[in-house]
Amino acid sequence: MSSVAVPFYQRRHKHFDQSYRNIQTRYVLEEYAARKAASRQAAYYESSGLGKTTCRLCARRARTLAHEAIQESRKRTHEQKSHASEEKRIRFASELSALEKEIHTARHHAREHLDRLAIQRMVEENMALERHAIEESISRAPEILVRLRSHTVWEKMSVSLCFTVQGFPTPVVQWYKNEELITPASDPAKYRIESKYGVHVLHINRADFDDSATYSAVATNVHGQASTNCAVIVRRFRGDEEPHPAGIMPFHLPLSYDVCFTHIDVQFLEKFGVTFGTEGETLTLKCSMLITPDLKRLRPRAEWYRDDVLIKDSKWTKLYFGEGQAALSFTHLNKDDEGLYTLRMVTKGGVSEYSAYLFVRDADALIAGAPGAPMDVKCHDANRDYVIVTWKPPNTTSESPVIGYFVDKCEVGLENWVQCNDAPVKICKYPVTGLYEGRSYIFRVRAVNSAGISRPSRVSEPVAALDPVDLERTQTIHVDEGRKIVISKDDLEGDIQIPGPPTNVHASEISKTYVVLSWDPPVPRGREPLTYFIEKSMVGSGSWQRVNAQVAVKSPRYAVFDLAEGKSYVFRVLSANKHGISDPSEITDPIQPQDTIVVPSAPGRVVATRNTKTSVVVQWDKPKHEEDLYGYYIDYSVVGSNHWEPSNHKPIKYNRFVVHGLETGEQYVFRVKAVNAVGFSENSQESEAITVQAALTCPSYPHGITLLNCDGHSMTLGWKAPKYSGGSPILGYYMDKREANHQNWHEVNSSLITRTIYTVEDLTEDAFYEFKVAAANLVGIGQPSDPSEHFKCKAWTMPEPG
């Protein structure tokens, strides 16, 4: 590869373009190139031998030629430069012209875009104004066009409840079962909700007996609400009923056979006894039984009761019955669960039951010395934005007295608890305001004493912030051929502009710290939703002060706080809608904040008697003023210890209680105190000391009276001994008889029957008789048995068995 010599000005650069150099540099380079060309020509002459023989004239001529060549080269370079400069100028001019044209076009497009934006903005503003005007003209509260219809179905069938509603903005619909909010997410297999084109449907899949309830739907928007309800009755299959209408019975189902048994006997084998638990624990009450005959089609029904209140499946309690066992499980014990539990086995032939008491102690306090948690939190008088919460106070035997309570609320579906009262409320009742209409809430309560705050109580049942009067604002008009039309009373009242003043303003509840005012809405009230403003005036001041200046009240009742103690006030209420405010209502009578409920007086004399080896029966006289009592608390103490323990942790309503969990042979004393919403009474006087020992009682009743033989003039009867002898051997039995359709019973024997078989003489042939038997021991005669069946006095002609 031949190497080419590179000039010095090209060795130090990465490119060979000379357009970047200035004029002076270019001139130096051209001079250098011309001299180098001349030196090359001179070297050519010398190499060819011309230099040796030429004269000076020739050398001058050569130099002249070289100079002319240089000049020619310069001229050629200058022409090239002029031509390049002209091309550059032309190119620059054309680029400048294109740039100016591009700028002009961009300015034109920008102006057009700005004009379009201005027009679009103006159109949107006009459309927003027109839309607002149209929405104002078509805005209306929800209106039910097609109401819900009641259904009666068989078990395992599906039910669809549907209704049609219109309103603007589009109403939000919520479904309720017996005033409890239905949430499909909690049970997606049971409920499904659909909403399309104003038609709202609630699907209930495979309805069972517990789905029998009143279902209601509430449609709500900013202008008001409307509701409709219906009843769903789920019929349970019985032996003489058809689960399907005649004619559509599936042909492959087997027909039911007549059952010859008319009586089912239930015998309890293993029973749950008196049980002690602690808050927060899990616990199960079990009872195994023998069912005779055990038929799948005619099984008894197991029912659990707490203090005579039927228990159903819930978040806290789970029921089970099957394989000869009935069980009641508690997922999280609370003092609300304390009470007398009764298992009832219901059959067509009667009811068999068994009962035992469940005690639930307080859990360890979060702060030493803090009281136990309140219990039995309930909601009353719920409305659009208001509800009254009540509860029962805990028993404070060893702790310092309770000085107040805090009430917390939480919207259903959230976990954000909000404290309702800033200062502790001293009575067990508090009106909660500021609820949002159409939403559901739960509540809990905490007790406070000098040591600290207790654990929170069990939450209340959900309550919806709705006006119950709205469900009644419908009227049914009967037309011909049995047809009827259901319309809203708002349609009959017409369009009311400014509403009238409320009526019947009065104090429904008076306390030392607040007064609850109630009133009736104006009539007619009109279609527009109403709000209320409350004004108060101290008697003698002559000036009125608006109580709820910041927030309008939607419910026809309101709790007024911040009242001076010992001062009297008068109140008045104004109603308002979007058209204006009414005149004030009539002024109430003077109202003075004070506690209308006082602390109860102490119970009277307390008497303790023996019961079993570990229990004592305690009875006491009721206090003189027992109105509004929640119940009683019983405490016990070992003689000489001066240390008191609570017997029950939930108030009982009766003046008799069986204290369990005592030590046999130990001596105890007892005391009782009454409790109401204000607080506790003074402790009663202590009972006399009693030693815990089993007591003797009368025996229970015999059972199973059976006819063993009859000769037409006498009957031989047999029966079973009582299940409980009363702690003493049974000495014998007394029997009574009466003829069928007669009212009076007649004594059969005057002396004791020592066996469980007896022959009754002097009977009328072909007459029907019934008998009852009572057992006796050392203490006395017990309760008689249930009357026997009607036995016919007719001689048995069949041969006796071998």
NUGU-794957 format. One record per residue (C-alpha): y, x, z. Coordinates in steps of 0.2 Angstrom, whole numbers, padded with zeros to 4 digits, always signed. Example, Ala and Ser with C-alpha at 12.3 -4.5 7.8 and 13.67 -1.06 7.14 Angstrom:
BEGIN
-0022+0062+0039 -0005+0068+0036 
//
This chain:
BEGIN
+0000+0000+0000 +0017+0008-0005 +0030+0009+0008 +0047+0003+0004 +0062+0011+0012 +0072-0002+0023 +0091+0000+0024 +0097+0004+0042 +0106-0013+0043 +0090-0022+0041 +0080-0012+0053 +0088-0019+0069 +0087-0038+0064 +0073-0050+0062 +0080-0058+0046 +0088-0052+0030 +0101-0066+0027 +0119-0059+0025 +0128-0075+0026 +0132-0072+0044 +0141-0056+0042 +0160-0055+0041 +0170-0049+0025 +0173-0032+0032 +0155-0029+0035 +0151-0035+0018 +0164-0023+0010 +0156-0008+0019 +0139-0013+0013 +0145-0014-0005 +0153+0003-0005 +0137+0010+0002 +0127+0002-0011 +0139+0008-0025 +0139+0026-0019 +0120+0026-0018 +0119+0020-0036 +0130+0034-0042 +0120+0047-0032 +0104+0040-0040 +0113+0042-0058 +0119+0059-0054 +0102+0064-0049 +0095+0057-0065 +0106+0068-0075 +0102+0083-0066 +0084+0080-0067 +0085+0077-0086 +0094+0094-0088 +0111+0086-0094 +0120+0093-0079 +0117+0111-0084 +0124+0110-0101 +0138+0097-0100 +0155+0102-0097 +0169+0096-0086 +0174+0083-0099 +0157+0076-0098 +0156+0076-0080 +0173+0067-0079 +0166+0054-0092 +0151+0052-0081 +0162+0049-0066 +0172+0037-0076 +0157+0027-0081 +0151+0027-0063 +0168+0021-0058 +0167+0007-0071 +0150+0003-0065 +0156+0001-0048 +0171-0009-0053 +0159-0020-0064 +0148-0022-0049 +0162-0027-0038 +0169-0040-0050 +0151-0047-0052 +0150-0048-0033 +0167-0056-0032 +0163-0069-0045 +0146-0073-0035 +0156-0075-0019 +0169-0086-0027 +0155-0097-0035 +0146-0098-0018 +0163-0102-0009 +0166-0116-0021 +0148-0123-0019 +0151-0122+0000 +0167-0131-0001 +0160-0145-0012 +0145-0146+0000 +0156-0147+0015 +0167-0160+0007 +0152-0171+0002 +0145-0169+0020 +0162-0174+0028 +0163-0189+0016 +0145-0194+0021 +0149-0192+0040 +0165-0202+0038 +0155-0216+0029 +0142-0215+0043 +0155-0217+0057 +0163-0231+0048 +0146-0240+0046 +0142-0237+0065 +0159-0244+0070 +0156-0259+0060 +0138-0262+0067 +0145-0259+0085 +0159-0272+0082 +0146-0285+0075 +0135-0281+0090 +0149-0284+0103 +0154-0300+0094 +0136-0306+0095 +0134-0302+0113 +0151-0311+0117 +0145-0326+0108 +0128-0326+0116 +0136-0324+0133 +0147-0339+0130 +0133-0349+0124 +0122-0345+0139 +0137-0349+0151 +0139-0366+0142 +0120-0369+0142 +0120-0365+0161 +0134-0377+0164 +0125-0390+0154 +0108-0386+0162 +0116-0388+0179 +0124-0404+0174 +0108-0411+0167 +0098-0405+0182 +0110-0414+0194 +0109-0429+0184 +0089-0429+0184 +0087-0421+0201 +0078-0433+0212 +0066-0434+0227 +0048-0435+0224 +0042-0453+0219 +0023-0458+0220 +0019-0467+0204 +0000-0469+0206 -0006-0469+0225 -0022-0463+0232 -0036-0475+0233 -0049-0476+0247 -0067-0472+0243 -0084-0476+0251 -0098-0465+0246 -0116-0459+0251 -0119-0442+0258 -0121-0428+0246 -0110-0437+0233 -0094-0429+0227 -0077-0437+0229 -0061-0435+0219 -0044-0441+0226 -0030-0441+0214 -0012-0448+0213 +0003-0446+0202 +0020-0440+0207 +0037-0437+0198 +0052-0428+0204 +0064-0414+0200 +0063-0399+0204 +0044-0401+0203 +0037-0406+0220 +0025-0395+0230 +0010-0405+0235 +0000-0402+0251 -0016-0411+0256 -0021-0416+0274 -0037-0422+0282 -0033-0432+0298 -0016-0423+0299 -0024-0406+0297 -0019-0395+0282 -0033-0393+0269 -0034-0375+0263 -0047-0373+0249 -0047-0354+0252 -0055-0357+0269 -0070-0367+0261 -0070-0365+0242 -0087-0373+0241 -0081-0389+0249 -0063-0392+0242 -0055-0389+0225 -0037-0394+0221 -0030-0396+0204 -0012-0400+0198 -0008-0404+0180 +0006-0414+0172 +0011-0422+0188 -0007-0428+0192 -0014-0420+0208 -0032-0421+0212 -0042-0416+0228 -0061-0413+0224 -0073-0415+0239 -0090-0407+0234 -0106-0414+0242 -0097-0425+0255 -0106-0426+0272 -0103-0437+0287 -0090-0426+0294 -0079-0429+0279 -0076-0447+0284 -0057-0446+0288 -0040-0451+0282 -0033-0440+0268 -0015-0439+0264 -0005-0430+0251 +0013-0425+0254 +0024-0420+0239 +0040-0411+0244 +0055-0403+0235 +0073-0399+0240 +0079-0417+0239 +0065-0425+0250 +0047-0429+0251 +0035-0443+0248 +0017-0446+0254 +0002-0457+0251 -0014-0458+0260 -0032-0466+0259 -0048-0467+0268 -0064-0459+0264 -0080-0466+0272 -0096-0457+0270 -0111-0467+0273 -0126-0459+0281 -0143-0464+0274 -0153-0476+0285 -0170-0483+0283 -0165-0501+0277 -0151-0494+0266 -0151-0488+0248 -0143-0471+0244 -0141-0477+0226 -0136-0494+0219 -0150-0504+0213 -0155-0501+0195 -0151-0483+0195 -0163-0476+0208 -0171-0460+0201 -0189-0465+0197 -0196-0449+0203 -0190-0451+0221 -0203-0458+0233 -0200-0474+0242 -0198-0474+0261 -0212-0481+0271 -0210-0492+0286 -0211-0483+0302 -0221-0491+0315 -0213-0481+0330 -0199-0490+0338 -0196-0478+0352 -0193-0459+0352 -0196-0451+0369 -0186-0435+0372 -0191-0424+0387 -0180-0409+0392 -0191-0393+0395 -0179-0378+0397 -0162-0383+0403 -0146-0373+0404 -0139-0372+0422 -0122-0369+0430 -0115-0355+0420 -0101-0342+0424 -0092-0334+0410 -0076-0323+0407 -0062-0325+0395 -0066-0316+0378 -0085-0316+0380 -0097-0325+0369 -0109-0337+0377 -0123-0350+0371 -0129-0365+0381 -0147-0369+0376 -0159-0383+0379 -0177-0385+0373 -0185-0402+0372 -0201-0411+0367 -0198-0425+0355 -0212-0438+0353 -0216-0443+0340 -0208-0429+0330 -0203-0437+0313 -0192-0429+0300 -0185-0446+0294 -0181-0452+0312 -0175-0437+0322 -0163-0440+0337 -0145-0435+0335 -0139-0421+0347 -0121-0424+0354 -0112-0411+0365 -0098-0417+0377 -0086-0408+0388 -0079-0419+0401 -0084-0434+0391 -0075-0428+0375 -0086-0426+0360 -0087-0408+0354 -0087-0404+0335 -0090-0388+0325 -0074-0377+0325 -0067-0360+0325 -0072-0358+0344 -0088-0369+0345 -0104-0369+0334 -0117-0382+0336 -0136-0381+0331 -0150-0393+0333 -0168-0390+0326 -0185-0384+0329 -0185-0393+0346 -0169-0384+0352 -0151-0389+0354 -0138-0375+0356 -0119-0374+0359 -0112-0357+0355 -0094-0351+0360 -0087-0337+0349 -0073-0332+0361 -0073-0340+0378 -0057-0347+0385 -0052-0357+0400 -0050-0371+0389 -0069-0371+0388 -0072-0374+0406 -0079-0391+0411 -0094-0402+0413 -0105-0400+0398 -0117-0414+0393 -0131-0414+0380 -0135-0432+0374 -0150-0435+0363 -0146-0452+0354 -0161-0462+0347 -0164-0480+0342 -0172-0483+0359 -0159-0476+0370 -0150-0460+0376 -0157-0445+0385 -0144-0433+0393 -0142-0418+0404 -0127-0410+0411 -0121-0394+0419 -0104-0386+0423 -0097-0370+0414 -0085-0360+0424 -0073-0347+0414 -0065-0334+0424 -0048-0325+0419 -0050-0309+0409 -0043-0294+0417 -0024-0294+0416 -0015-0282+0404 -0003-0278+0419 -0009-0277+0436 -0004-0292+0446 +0001-0303+0431 -0005-0321+0431 -0019-0328+0421 -0016-0336+0404 -0010-0354+0402 -0022-0366+0394 -0023-0383+0384 -0008-0380+0373 -0005-0396+0363 +0009-0402+0351 +0017-0419+0353 +0030-0429+0343 +0030-0418+0328 +0044-0422+0315 +0052-0413+0300 +0059-0398+0310 +0055-0402+0328 +0039-0403+0340 +0036-0404+0359 +0024-0391+0365 +0015-0394+0382 +0002-0384+0392 -0006-0382+0409 -0002-0368+0421 -0015-0355+0427 -0021-0355+0445 -0013-0341+0455 -0023-0338+0470 -0021-0320+0473 -0006-0317+0461 +0012-0320+0464 +0019-0337+0458 +0023-0340+0440 +0042-0340+0437 +0042-0346+0419 +0033-0346+0402 +0037-0340+0384 +0032-0351+0369 +0027-0342+0353 +0026-0350+0336 +0017-0344+0320 +0016-0352+0302 -0002-0356+0297 -0008-0342+0285 +0003-0329+0293 +0001-0317+0308 +0019-0316+0312 +0022-0323+0330 +0040-0327+0334 +0046-0330+0352 +0054-0347+0353 +0064-0346+0370 +0075-0331+0375 +0073-0335+0394 +0057-0341+0402 +0056-0360+0403 +0051-0366+0421 +0041-0382+0417 +0026-0384+0406 +0035-0392+0392 +0046-0386+0378 +0054-0393+0363 +0053-0381+0348 +0066-0384+0334 +0071-0375+0318 +0054-0378+0309 +0053-0378+0290 +0049-0395+0283 +0032-0397+0275 +0025-0381+0283 +0011-0380+0297 +0013-0371+0313 +0002-0365+0328 +0009-0361+0345 +0003-0351+0360 +0011-0349+0378 +0012-0334+0390 +0015-0335+0409 +0027-0323+0418 +0028-0318+0436 +0036-0304+0446 +0022-0292+0440 +0023-0295+0421 +0017-0306+0407 +0000-0314+0405 -0012-0313+0391 -0007-0327+0377 -0016-0343+0378 -0028-0350+0365 -0018-0356+0350 -0015-0374+0348 -0021-0385+0334 -0011-0384+0318 +0003-0396+0316 +0013-0401+0301 +0032-0402+0301 +0033-0419+0293 +0041-0436+0297 +0027-0448+0301 +0039-0463+0297 +0039-0458+0279 +0020-0463+0278 +0025-0481+0283 +0040-0483+0271 +0029-0492+0258 +0027-0511+0255 +0013-0521+0247 +0018-0536+0236 +0003-0547+0232 +0004-0556+0215 -0008-0568+0206 -0026-0566+0203 -0028-0555+0218 -0018-0541+0211 -0005-0531+0222 +0009-0519+0219 +0013-0505+0231 +0032-0500+0231 +0043-0489+0241 +0055-0497+0253 +0068-0485+0246 +0067-0494+0229 +0071-0510+0238 +0086-0503+0247 +0094-0497+0231 +0106-0483+0229 +0116-0480+0245 +0131-0469+0244 +0137-0464+0261 +0124-0469+0274 +0128-0479+0290 +0128-0472+0307 +0111-0470+0317 +0107-0483+0330 +0098-0483+0347 +0104-0466+0352 +0096-0462+0369 +0089-0448+0380 +0070-0448+0378 +0068-0434+0390 +0079-0426+0403 +0077-0409+0411 +0087-0397+0421 +0090-0386+0406 +0090-0398+0391 +0091-0416+0385 +0081-0423+0371 +0090-0436+0361 +0081-0449+0350 +0088-0461+0338 +0084-0473+0324 +0089-0469+0306 +0102-0480+0298 +0096-0496+0289 +0096-0496+0274 +0094-0477+0273 +0094-0475+0254 +0084-0464+0243 +0094-0448+0247 +0087-0437+0261 +0096-0438+0277 +0102-0425+0289 +0110-0428+0306 +0124-0420+0317 +0125-0421+0336 +0141-0421+0346 +0143-0420+0365 +0157-0423+0377 +0158-0419+0395 +0163-0435+0405 +0181-0435+0408 +0186-0421+0396 +0190-0432+0381 +0185-0419+0368 +0170-0419+0357 +0160-0403+0352 +0147-0402+0338 +0131-0396+0345 +0122-0391+0328 +0137-0385+0318 +0127-0371+0309 +0111-0380+0305 +0109-0399+0300 +0095-0408+0309 +0082-0418+0298 +0072-0426+0312 +0078-0441+0322 +0077-0432+0338 +0085-0416+0345 +0085-0405+0360 +0102-0401+0367 +0102-0385+0378 +0116-0375+0387 +0122-0390+0398 +0131-0386+0414 +0121-0391+0429 +0127-0405+0439 +0139-0411+0425 +0137-0428+0415 +0138-0429+0396 +0139-0442+0383 +0132-0440+0365 +0134-0447+0348 +0126-0444+0331 +0132-0444+0313 +0121-0446+0298 +0124-0437+0281 +0118-0436+0264 +0124-0427+0248 +0138-0441+0246 +0146-0439+0263 +0145-0441+0282 +0144-0458+0291 +0154-0464+0305 +0149-0459+0323 +0135-0469+0331 +0138-0478+0348 +0141-0467+0362 +0127-0465+0375 +0128-0469+0393 +0132-0454+0404 +0117-0442+0405 +0116-0429+0419 +0103-0414+0416 +0091-0415+0430 +0072-0414+0433 +0065-0431+0432 +0048-0424+0438 +0046-0417+0455 +0033-0405+0462 +0019-0416+0469 +0015-0417+0487 +0000-0408+0495 -0017-0417+0495 -0024-0425+0511 -0039-0422+0522 -0052-0410+0514 -0070-0413+0518 -0085-0402+0513 -0103-0408+0513 -0119-0399+0509 -0127-0400+0492 -0139-0386+0487 -0143-0368+0492 -0128-0362+0482 -0116-0376+0481 -0105-0388+0492 -0097-0405+0488 -0078-0405+0492 -0069-0421+0493 -0050-0424+0497 -0037-0438+0499 -0025-0439+0484 -0007-0435+0487 +0005-0449+0490 +0014-0446+0473 +0001-0443+0460 +0011-0448+0445 +0010-0436+0430 -0003-0425+0438 -0012-0412+0428 -0026-0411+0441 -0031-0401+0456 -0036-0383+0460 -0049-0379+0473 -0050-0362+0483 -0063-0356+0495 -0064-0342+0508 -0077-0334+0519 -0074-0339+0537 -0064-0324+0545 -0060-0315+0529 -0043-0323+0525 -0047-0319+0506 -0046-0334+0495 -0055-0335+0478 -0052-0349+0465 -0067-0361+0462 -0061-0369+0446 -0049-0361+0433 -0044-0377+0424 -0037-0392+0433 -0049-0406+0437 -0043-0424+0437 -0055-0431+0450 -0054-0429+0469 -0072-0423+0471 -0079-0407+0465 -0095-0397+0467 -0091-0379+0471 -0105-0367+0464 -0109-0349+0466 -0109-0348+0485 -0120-0338+0496 -0134-0346+0505 -0131-0346+0524 -0113-0340+0523 -0099-0351+0531 -0085-0356+0520 -0068-0366+0521 -0059-0374+0507 -0042-0380+0502 -0034-0390+0487 -0018-0390+0478 -0011-0402+0465 -0002-0397+0449 +0009-0405+0437 +0022-0400+0423 +0034-0393+0436 +0022-0383+0446 +0010-0382+0461 +0011-0392+0477 +0009-0385+0494 -0009-0380+0499 -0018-0394+0509 -0025-0391+0526 -0041-0381+0527 -0058-0390+0528 -0069-0387+0543 -0081-0373+0541 -0098-0377+0533 -0114-0367+0531 -0121-0367+0514 -0138-0375+0514 -0148-0388+0504 -0145-0406+0509 -0157-0420+0510 -0153-0435+0498 -0161-0450+0492 -0174-0448+0478 -0171-0452+0460 -0178-0467+0451 -0196-0469+0446 -0200-0472+0427 -0213-0477+0414 -0218-0494+0422 -0234-0499+0412 -0246-0514+0413 -0264-0508+0417 -0273-0525+0419 -0270-0544+0420 -0282-0558+0424 -0270-0573+0421 -0264-0574+0439 -0260-0556+0444 -0255-0540+0436 -0259-0522+0440 -0244-0510+0437 -0243-0492+0437 -0228-0480+0436 -0223-0462+0437 -0215-0453+0452 -0197-0449+0452 -0192-0432+0445 -0182-0427+0460 -0188-0431+0478 -0171-0427+0487 -0178-0413+0497 -0190-0423+0507 -0207-0430+0503 -0208-0448+0496 -0214-0460+0508 -0217-0475+0496 -0210-0488+0484 -0203-0505+0484 -0205-0517+0469 -0195-0531+0463 -0199-0544+0450 -0191-0558+0440 -0197-0570+0427 -0190-0568+0409 -0173-0577+0406 -0170-0578+0425 -0155-0569+0433 -0161-0566+0451 -0173-0552+0457 -0186-0556+0470 -0194-0544+0482 -0213-0541+0479 -0218-0530+0494 -0210-0529+0512 -0220-0514+0517 -0220-0497+0507 -0232-0495+0493 -0239-0477+0496 -0247-0476+0478 -0240-0477+0461 -0252-0492+0457 -0250-0509+0464 -0256-0527+0460 -0244-0541+0460 -0252-0558+0465 -0247-0576+0463 -0240-0576+0445 -0239-0590+0433 -0251-0590+0418 -0243-0587+0401 -0226-0583+0409 -0216-0567+0405 -0211-0555+0419 -0202-0539+0421 -0202-0527+0436 -0192-0512+0443 -0197-0499+0456 -0187-0489+0469 -0193-0474+0479 -0190-0470+0497 -0190-0454+0508 -0183-0449+0525 -0165-0451+0520 -0167-0469+0512 -0170-0479+0497 -0165-0472+0480 -0159-0480+0464 -0171-0493+0456 -0179-0489+0439 -0174-0497+0423 -0182-0514+0421 -0199-0514+0412 -0203-0522+0396 -0208-0541+0397 -0226-0542+0401 -0235-0558+0398 -0247-0565+0411 -0262-0568+0401 -0280-0564+0405 -0287-0549+0396 -0303-0554+0387 -0307-0538+0379 -0321-0528+0387 -0317-0514+0399 -0320-0497+0392 -0334-0486+0397 
//
